Amino acid sequence: MSRAQTKSSPTDEHARRIAQAIAKGRPPPFNDALERYCESSPREIFAAFTGAARHMPPAGDDEPLAIGYLFLLQRLLEHLRYRTDRGYADASQLIADFQADVVAQVEAGNVDGRMLDFVGGALHQSKIPTSPEFAAALAKQPVDRDEDGPLPADVHGALAGILDACDGDPFMTVGALTESGHSMPEDARGALAAALALAGIPKARSAAVLFLLDPNSTVRRAVAGALAQVGASLTPTEVRRLIAMRNWRPENERTEVDAIIRKARAAGIDCAPWEAGSVEAIVATTVDGAATQGFLLISPVGRKKRISSVLTKGGIADAWSGEPESRRQIEMSLAAAGMEAPTLAVSRSYLDRSVAHHLALSIEKREAPPFGLLQVAETIGGADWQPARMAFGETLAGLIAEVPKAMWELATLASVLRKSNELAELEAVSQSWFEDDSQVAQAVEHAHGRGRAKLATYLLQSVIARHRDRWADVVLRTALWMREAPPEAGLCWRQLAIVAKALADGRDMTEIGLMRDIALRTIAVLRDAGRM
């Protein structure tokens, strides 16, 4: 008689598929089905953690499957972080409960203490800060030992080992240290960055320079103080990097970089020129409903090509440059990007203008962009990106000046606004255009007994009306993106410019077909997600 097998849950099945893809050298299958699962199953973070702990050696015997669960956990956490960004208190509470549960499981001896490191990495990748309790529990864990013996007792030896493992690449080194140190208290991370600067190891000092763009101001200031002590030992390349990133930091932190540069200059150290590099193609996604936009940049590297990425969302959210790949691998990456969101080939000036705008937004929030932005700048051969906001009024006026006068006749204008939801080019673009924050959810929840049409009107005249400026910005930026297409493509950027102006001018949103569609889509999304 055969033994009955435990039925696999969707969490188990997704983790298994991810593990199988990784084992075959393919990227994890992050497709629409997985995204829908992550959006609708936030509490599965507990099951994903349990699966990882159960299969990870030494407790388990299937490390690839454990890694599959960890990939899935990271994706679930990332979706939860999206919800916290939109103001959902339940998502913040769930993240706090999860971290507390992981700590409790480890302290009770139910799971291996090393799982704290793995979860810390998943939290870092998801841009979720660790709780004080989680960081304290991690600090109690014994230091890992290498197979060859204990870690070097002195800091110099430890740093040399890290640099050797990263082939001396400062970007790789800082990436590894940032991920492994995510759960460390900020003071400890600052001390680690300062130790890099003061270690007397040239490659360690080069990595320390990149910590000037750490997400935490305490770390940035700690490493700035250490670099000021060794400013006379910097290389010309490090001076160039300091000059490039000087204006990328919040204004109240720039004098610290100036002091380092002055010390280097006084020691006779020149600024190295930008190394040769180029970009042969730039692809940009559309602007989604959360005002997120991604850029993929293709650069030649001998017979291969390198792909770089910049992600913007109210600032520079992420940036990196990958290893050289074959043309076929690059084409697969571009195809995957196109499947997730509509894309267009854009000009270098469009990229430069967008990066400058989002640098300014980052600085206004007293944030620094990720150090990967410097790597992207070096990959494409020198990008003198300086923070400069795109003034909404000036940018809109530039587009409006190109709209034919005939489109401003009263009857034509009313028709453009009323039928703006029927523009064929917007069908794929606007699928992500909906409201999804706690205020909207509450407004919908309290609007009992209204039909869809009446509820849409209610939203347009209340909560969505309060977000008028944000939607005007999304529509304007989409018009700029569409304008990058060849004229023969005939995209509807002129109509979108008219919609953006109508929103900016305070026109009744119920008269704008595109906004009514956004309201209806919002209702549908909330109902499908069970939030109504």
C-alpha positions in Angstrom: 0.0 0.0 0.0 1.6 3.3 -1.1 2.1 6.1 1.4 0.0 9.2 1.0 2.1 12.2 0.1 1.5 15.6 1.7 -0.1 17.9 -0.8 2.1 20.8 -1.8 1.0 24.3 -1.1 1.4 27.1 -3.7 4.3 28.3 -1.6 6.0 25.0 -1.9 5.4 24.8 -5.6 6.7 28.3 -6.3 9.8 27.6 -4.2 10.4 24.4 -6.1 10.1 26.1 -9.5 12.5 28.8 -8.4 15.0 26.2 -7.2 14.8 24.2 -10.4 15.4 27.3 -12.5 18.5 28.3 -10.5 19.8 24.8 -10.7 19.7 25.0 -14.5 21.5 28.3 -14.5 18.4 30.3 -15.3 17.0 33.4 -13.5 14.1 32.8 -11.0 10.8 32.7 -12.9 9.4 36.0 -11.6 6.3 36.0 -13.8 2.8 37.4 -13.5 1.5 34.3 -11.7 4.2 34.7 -9.0 3.5 38.4 -8.7 -0.2 37.8 -8.2 0.6 35.2 -5.6 2.9 37.5 -3.7 0.4 40.3 -3.7 -2.5 38.2 -2.5 -0.6 36.0 0.0 1.5 38.2 2.3 1.2 35.9 5.3 3.1 33.2 3.4 6.3 34.8 4.6 6.0 32.6 7.6 5.7 29.4 5.4 8.5 30.5 3.2 10.8 31.0 6.2 9.8 27.6 7.6 10.5 25.9 4.3 13.9 27.5 4.0 14.8 26.5 7.6 13.6 23.0 7.1 15.7 22.3 4.0 18.8 24.3 4.7 21.8 22.2 5.9 22.7 21.1 8.5 19.1 20.8 9.7 18.0 19.8 6.2 19.6 18.2 3.2 18.3 20.2 0.2 20.2 23.5 0.0 18.9 24.4 -3.6 15.3 24.1 -2.4 16.1 26.1 0.7 17.5 28.9 -1.5 14.3 28.7 -3.6 12.3 29.4 -0.5 14.6 32.3 0.4 14.1 33.8 -3.1 10.4 33.5 -2.6 10.6 35.0 0.9 12.4 38.0 -0.5 9.8 38.6 -3.1 7.0 38.3 -0.6 8.7 40.8 1.7 9.3 43.2 -1.2 5.5 43.2 -2.0 4.8 43.9 1.7 7.3 46.8 1.6 5.4 48.2 -1.4 2.3 48.2 0.8 4.1 49.9 3.6 5.2 52.6 1.2 1.5 53.2 0.4 0.6 53.6 4.0 -0.9 50.3 4.9 -0.5 49.8 8.7 -1.3 46.1 8.5 1.7 45.5 6.2 4.0 47.2 8.6 2.6 45.2 11.5 3.0 41.9 9.6 6.7 42.7 8.9 7.2 43.5 12.6 5.5 40.2 13.6 7.5 38.2 11.1 10.9 39.5 12.4 9.7 38.9 16.0 8.7 35.3 15.1 12.1 34.6 13.4 13.9 35.8 16.5 11.7 33.7 18.7 12.2 30.6 16.6 16.0 31.0 16.7 16.1 31.7 20.4 13.9 28.7 21.2 16.3 26.5 19.2 13.7 25.5 16.7 15.8 26.7 13.7 19.5 27.2 13.1 20.8 30.6 14.2 22.3 31.1 10.8 18.9 31.6 9.4 19.1 35.1 10.9 21.7 35.9 8.3 19.6 34.6 5.5 16.6 36.5 6.6 18.7 39.6 7.1 19.8 39.4 3.5 16.2 39.0 2.3 15.2 42.1 4.3 18.1 44.0 2.8 17.2 43.1 -0.7 13.6 44.1 0.0 14.8 47.5 1.4 13.2 46.7 4.8 15.1 47.8 7.9 15.7 45.2 10.6 14.0 45.7 13.9 16.2 46.5 17.0 15.2 43.0 18.4 16.3 41.3 15.1 19.6 43.2 15.1 20.3 42.4 18.7 19.6 38.7 18.2 21.9 38.7 15.2 24.7 40.3 17.3 24.4 37.4 19.8 25.2 34.8 17.1 28.7 33.3 17.1 31.0 34.4 14.3 31.0 32.0 11.4 34.2 30.1 10.8 35.7 29.3 7.4 36.4 25.8 6.3 40.1 26.6 6.4 39.9 27.8 10.0 38.9 30.8 12.1 38.6 34.2 10.7 41.8 36.3 11.0 42.0 37.9 14.4 43.1 41.3 13.1 40.9 43.6 11.1 43.5 44.0 8.4 43.6 40.3 7.7 39.8 40.1 7.7 39.4 43.0 5.2 42.1 41.6 3.0 40.2 38.3 2.9 37.0 40.1 1.9 38.7 42.0 -0.8 40.4 38.9 -2.2 37.0 37.1 -2.3 35.7 40.1 -4.4 38.8 40.2 -6.6 39.5 43.6 -5.3 36.5 45.1 -7.0 35.3 48.0 -4.8 31.7 47.8 -6.0 31.5 44.1 -5.4 33.1 44.5 -2.0 30.7 47.2 -0.8 27.8 45.2 -2.2 28.8 42.2 -0.1 29.5 44.2 3.0 26.3 46.2 2.7 24.2 43.0 2.4 26.0 41.1 5.2 26.0 44.2 7.4 22.3 45.1 6.9 21.3 43.9 10.3 24.2 45.6 12.1 23.6 48.7 14.3 24.4 51.9 12.3 27.3 52.7 14.6 28.9 49.3 14.0 28.4 49.7 10.2 30.0 53.1 10.4 32.9 51.7 12.3 33.3 49.0 9.6 33.3 51.5 6.8 35.8 53.7 8.7 38.0 50.6 9.2 38.1 50.1 5.4 39.4 53.7 5.0 42.1 53.4 7.7 43.2 49.8 7.0 46.2 50.9 5.0 45.1 48.7 2.1 44.6 50.7 -1.1 41.7 48.5 -2.4 40.0 48.8 1.0 40.3 52.6 0.9 38.8 52.5 -2.6 35.8 50.6 -1.3 35.5 53.0 1.6 34.9 55.9 -0.8 31.8 54.2 -2.0 30.4 54.1 1.5 30.0 57.9 1.2 26.7 56.9 -0.6 25.5 54.5 2.1 21.8 54.8 2.8 22.5 55.7 6.4 23.8 59.2 7.2 25.6 58.0 10.3 27.6 55.6 8.1 28.3 58.3 5.5 29.6 60.7 8.1 31.7 58.1 9.9 33.5 57.1 6.6 33.9 60.8 5.6 35.7 61.5 8.9 38.0 58.5 8.3 38.8 59.4 4.7 39.7 62.9 5.7 42.5 61.4 7.8 44.0 59.6 4.7 43.1 62.1 2.0 46.7 62.6 1.0 46.9 58.8 0.1 43.9 58.8 -2.3 44.4 57.9 -6.0 43.4 60.1 -8.9 40.4 57.7 -9.6 39.2 58.0 -6.0 39.4 61.8 -6.3 37.3 61.7 -9.5 34.7 59.6 -7.7 34.6 62.0 -4.8 34.0 64.9 -7.2 31.4 63.0 -9.1 29.4 62.0 -6.0 29.9 65.3 -4.1 26.6 66.8 -5.2 24.8 63.5 -4.9 24.9 63.8 -1.1 22.5 66.0 1.0 23.6 69.6 1.0 24.6 69.6 4.7 27.0 66.7 4.0 28.9 68.2 1.1 31.5 70.1 3.1 32.8 66.8 4.4 33.6 65.7 0.9 35.1 69.0 0.1 37.6 68.6 3.0 38.7 65.2 1.7 39.2 66.6 -1.8 41.2 69.6 -0.6 43.5 67.4 1.4 44.1 65.2 -1.7 44.7 68.3 -3.9 47.2 69.7 -1.3 49.1 66.5 -1.6 49.4 67.0 -5.4 46.8 64.3 -6.4 45.1 65.1 -9.7 41.6 64.1 -10.8 41.7 61.1 -13.1 39.8 61.4 -16.4 36.7 59.3 -16.9 37.7 55.9 -18.4 36.6 55.0 -21.9 33.1 53.7 -22.0 29.9 54.0 -24.0 26.3 53.2 -24.2 24.8 51.9 -27.5 21.2 51.5 -26.4 19.0 52.8 -23.7 15.6 51.3 -23.0 13.1 52.9 -20.6 9.9 51.4 -19.2 6.8 53.5 -19.0 6.0 55.3 -15.8 3.7 53.1 -13.6 1.0 54.2 -11.2 3.5 54.4 -8.4 5.6 56.8 -10.5 8.3 54.1 -10.9 10.4 53.9 -14.1 13.2 51.6 -15.1 16.1 52.1 -17.5 18.3 49.4 -19.1 21.5 50.5 -20.7 23.6 48.4 -23.0 27.3 48.9 -23.3 29.8 47.1 -25.5 32.6 45.1 -23.8 34.8 43.5 -26.5 32.7 40.9 -28.2 30.2 40.9 -25.3 27.9 43.5 -23.8 27.2 44.8 -20.3 23.7 45.6 -19.1 23.2 48.4 -16.5 20.1 49.4 -14.8 18.7 52.5 -13.1 15.4 52.5 -11.2 13.7 55.7 -10.3 10.8 56.2 -7.9 10.7 59.6 -6.2 14.5 59.5 -6.3 17.1 57.0 -7.4 15.8 53.7 -6.0 18.4 51.3 -7.4 21.3 51.2 -9.9 23.8 48.5 -10.9 26.0 47.3 -13.7 26.2 43.6 -14.5 29.0 41.4 -15.8 29.7 41.1 -19.5 27.2 38.8 -21.2 26.6 37.3 -24.7 24.3 39.1 -27.1 21.8 36.3 -26.6 21.7 36.8 -22.8 21.3 40.5 -23.2 18.4 40.0 -25.7 16.7 37.7 -23.2 17.0 40.3 -20.5 15.5 43.0 -22.7 12.7 40.7 -23.7 11.9 39.9 -20.1 11.8 43.7 -19.3 9.4 44.2 -22.2 7.1 41.5 -20.8 6.8 43.2 -17.4 6.1 46.7 -18.7 5.9 48.6 -22.1 9.3 49.9 -23.1 10.7 52.4 -25.6 14.2 53.2 -26.9 15.1 56.6 -25.5 17.8 59.1 -26.0 20.8 59.8 -23.8 19.5 63.3 -23.1 16.2 61.8 -21.8 18.1 59.5 -19.5 20.3 62.3 -18.2 17.3 64.6 -17.6 15.5 61.8 -15.7 18.5 60.9 -13.5 19.2 64.6 -12.7 15.5 65.1 -11.7 15.5 62.0 -9.4 18.8 62.9 -7.9 17.3 66.2 -6.8 14.3 64.3 -5.3 16.6 62.1 -3.4 18.6 65.0 -2.0 15.4 66.8 -1.0 14.6 63.8 1.2 18.2 64.0 2.7 19.0 60.7 1.0 22.0 59.6 -1.1 21.6 57.5 -4.3 22.9 53.9 -4.3 26.6 53.6 -4.9 25.7 51.5 -8.0 24.8 54.8 -9.8 28.5 55.7 -9.8 29.3 52.3 -11.3 26.7 52.9 -14.1 28.2 56.4 -14.7 31.7 54.8 -15.1 30.3 52.0 -17.3 28.9 54.4 -19.9 32.0 56.5 -20.0 31.4 59.4 -17.7 28.1 60.9 -16.8 28.3 64.3 -15.2 24.9 63.9 -13.5 24.0 66.8 -11.3 20.8 67.1 -9.3 18.3 69.3 -11.2 14.5 69.1 -10.8 12.4 69.1 -13.8 10.1 72.1 -13.1 6.5 70.8 -13.9 5.3 74.1 -15.3 8.3 74.6 -17.6 8.3 71.0 -18.8 4.6 71.1 -19.5 4.9 74.4 -21.3 7.5 72.9 -23.6 5.2 70.1 -24.7 2.1 72.3 -24.9 4.0 74.6 -27.4 4.2 71.6 -29.8 0.5 70.8 -29.6 -1.4 72.0 -32.8 -3.7 74.9 -32.1 -6.6 73.1 -33.6 -6.6 70.7 -30.6 -7.3 73.6 -28.3 -10.6 74.5 -29.9 -13.3 74.1 -27.2 -15.2 71.2 -28.8 -12.0 69.4 -29.8 -10.5 69.9 -26.3 -13.6 68.6 -24.6 -13.5 65.5 -26.9 -9.8 64.8 -26.2 -10.4 64.9 -22.5 -13.6 62.8 -22.6 -12.1 60.2 -24.9 -8.6 60.1 -23.3 -9.4 56.6 -22.0 -9.8 55.3 -25.5 -6.3 56.0 -26.7 -5.0 52.7 -28.1 -1.4 53.4 -27.1 -2.5 53.7 -23.4 -4.1 50.3 -23.2 -0.9 48.5 -21.9 0.6 51.6 -20.3 -2.2 52.4 -18.0 -2.8 48.9 -16.6 -0.8 49.9 -13.5 -2.5 53.3 -13.1 -4.7 52.9 -10.1 -4.9 54.2 -6.5 -3.8 51.7 -3.9 -3.1 53.3 -0.5 -4.8 53.1 2.9 -6.7 56.4 2.4 -8.3 55.1 -0.8 -9.1 51.8 0.7 -10.8 53.5 3.7 -12.8 55.8 1.4 -14.0 52.9 -0.7 -14.8 50.8 2.4 -17.0 53.6 3.8 -18.8 54.1 0.5 -21.3 51.3 1.0 -24.3 50.9 -1.4 -22.8 52.8 -4.3 -22.7 51.4 -7.8 -19.4 51.4 -9.7 -20.1 54.5 -11.7 -21.3 56.5 -8.7 -18.4 55.2 -6.6 -15.9 56.2 -9.3 -17.4 59.7 -9.3 -17.2 59.9 -5.6 -13.5 58.9 -5.6 -12.7 61.4 -8.4 -14.3 64.2 -6.4 -12.7 63.2 -3.1 -9.5 61.2 -2.4 -8.3 61.0 -6.0 -8.8 64.8 -6.4 -6.4 65.2 -3.5 -3.8 63.4 -5.5 -4.3 65.6 -8.6 -0.7 66.8 -8.6 0.7 63.3 -8.5 -1.4 62.1 -11.4 -0.6 65.2 -13.4 3.1 64.3 -12.9 2.6 60.7 -14.0 0.7 61.8 -17.1 3.3 64.4 -18.0 6.2 62.0 -17.6 4.4 59.5 -19.7 4.0 62.1 -22.4 7.7 62.9 -22.3 8.4 59.1 -22.6 6.1 58.7 -25.6 7.7 61.7 -27.3 10.9 59.7 -27.5 9.4 57.4 -30.0 9.9 58.1 -33.8 7.4 60.5 -35.2 6.0 57.8 -37.5 4.9 55.8 -34.4 2.2 58.4 -33.9 2.0 58.0 -30.1 -0.5 60.0 -28.2 1.9 62.3 -26.2 0.1 65.4 -27.4 -3.2 64.2 -26.0 -1.5 63.3 -22.7 0.0 66.8 -22.5 -3.5 68.2 -22.8 -4.7 65.9 -20.0 -1.7 66.9 -17.8 -2.5 70.5 -18.3 -6.2 70.0 -17.5 -5.3 68.3 -14.3 -2.8 71.0 -13.4 -5.5 73.7 -14.1 -7.9 72.0 -11.7 -10.4 70.7 -14.3 -13.2 68.5 -13.0 -11.7 65.0 -13.1 -15.1 63.5 -14.0 -14.8 65.2 -17.4 -11.5 63.3 -18.1 -12.0 59.8 -19.4 -8.5 58.7 -18.4 -9.1 59.7 -14.8 -12.5 57.9 -14.7 -10.7 54.8 -15.9 -8.2 55.1 -13.1 -11.0 55.3 -10.6 -12.8 52.3 -12.1 -9.5 50.3 -12.2 -8.9 51.3 -8.5 -12.3 49.8 -7.6 -11.6 46.6 -9.5 -8.1 46.2 -7.9 -9.4 46.7 -4.4 -12.2 44.2 -5.0 -9.9 41.6 -6.6 -7.5 41.9 -3.7 -10.3 41.5 -1.2 -9.8 45.0 0.3 -13.4 46.1 0.0 
